[in-house]
Amino acid sequence: MPKKKPRSAKPLDSPASPATALLSGGPHDPLFSNIRRTIMEHNMFERGEGVIVAVSGGADLITLLLALNSIAEEFSLRLRVAHLNHGLRGEESDGDEEFVQRLANKLGLPFHRKRVNVRRQASERQENLEATAREERYRFLTNLAKRYKCRAVATGHTLDDQAETVLHHLVRSSGIDGLVGIAPVWEFAGIKVIRPLLDVTRRELRGFLRAIGFEHRTDTTNLDVSLTRNYIRHEILPRLERINPRVREALGRFAEIAREEIAAWEQEEVDWLGTYREHTDEGIQINREAFCALSPAAQRRVVRRLLMECAPDLHPTLEIVDSIRDLAVSQKGGRKRTLRGHAVVTRRKNQLVFSPWASVTRR
């Protein structure tokens, strides 16, 4: 029996399609106005900038692309669509790639793709699959941005992602820094990464696409509740909604407050590192005596910042941070803390040395 064809959306070039005006930068939907407000509030890009839009095919990133395309003329944006095929879902992954390419062609935007065997690379590097996929994704996006002189990379993190991240960090005991969740704007390899969807929910995005008759792809791995983030998404957050129907907004606001509080402490930390940090061929070293004189809270902040510099994919737990503090103050036991695949921290007579994993393996 022949397979049933999926229901097709209204053609983009059909005069009857509500998507037509949106794709050409027409009247703004309330959802697009919300996204535009987030962009303006956080000064995400300057007029005339080039922007790489990471598009997987899901509802979040399809809406992000449509929203940016709707304001591209107003801000003179030079948009490019990028898709990384992780090769984790076989034909389904290939279908995502074809879907995104067709959309980019219909919008008249340059399309860039790359295929990576993430499972094999994770095995070779002895890293977990998620960390490897993230590393490959950001390397691909930032390399594209540099090649085409684009200042920004736009990703599709939503308010749901923010809420899930805060809860995930909380249960992993990531410390105060983990509670800031996902920053609206941050830098990776010299490129600005922006998240214009942080103030909207997945429910709003899917509702919008349904309203305009627009299809999107579904990643079936997001349904696997054996993965911690999916369990939080499908089991924990719906239960918390019984206590507070606006729990996602509450967690998002909590992350924003935490980010503002932490920003107020950072200057003291920067000043200390300016005095006691030194870059070497091995990595970063700090004065151990001066470090031990800091308060426990200040020690944790310094350790987190140094780990962020030499191992950006680590996301250290409180246990990892405190183990490095113990290494610094103790005169007994081992002289090294190995964070396999990420970094090595070594105690010497009067230095604490933070070495990226790559530099350790080279030596």
Sequence and secondary structure as in RCSB ss.txt:
>XXXX:A:sequence
MPKKKPRSAKPLDSPASPATALLSGGPHDPLFSNIRRTIMEHNMFERGEGVIVAVSGGADLITLLLALNSIAEEF
SLRLRVAHLNHGLRGEESDGDEEFVQRLANKLGLPFHRKRVNVRRQASERQENLEATAREERYRFLTNLAKRYKC
RAVATGHTLDDQAETVLHHLVRSSGIDGLVGIAPVWEFAGIKVIRPLLDVTRRELRGFLRAIGFEHRTDTTNLDV
SLTRNYIRHEILPRLERINPRVREALGRFAEIAREEIAAWEQEEVDWLGTYREHTDEGIQINREAFCALSPAAQR
RVVRRLLMECAPDLHPTLEIVDSIRDLAVSQKGGRKRTLRGHAVVTRRKNQLVFSPWASVTRR
>XXXX:A:secstr
           TT TT THHHHHTT S  HHHHHHHHHHHHTT   TT EEEEE  SSHHHHHHHHHHHHHHHHH
T EEEEEEEE  SSTHHHHHHHHHHHHHHHHHT  EEEEE  HHHHHHHHT  HHHHHHHHHHHHHHHHHHHTT 
 EEE    HHHHHHHHHHHHHTT  GGGGG S SEEEETTEEEE TTTTS HHHHHHHHHHTT      GGGG T
TSHHHHIIIIIHHHHTTT TTHHHHHHHHHHHHHHHHHHHHHHHHHHHHHHEEE SSSEEEEHHHHHTS HHHHH
HHHHHHHHHH TT    HHHHHHHHHHHH SSS SEEEETTTEEEEE SSEEEEEEHHHHHH 
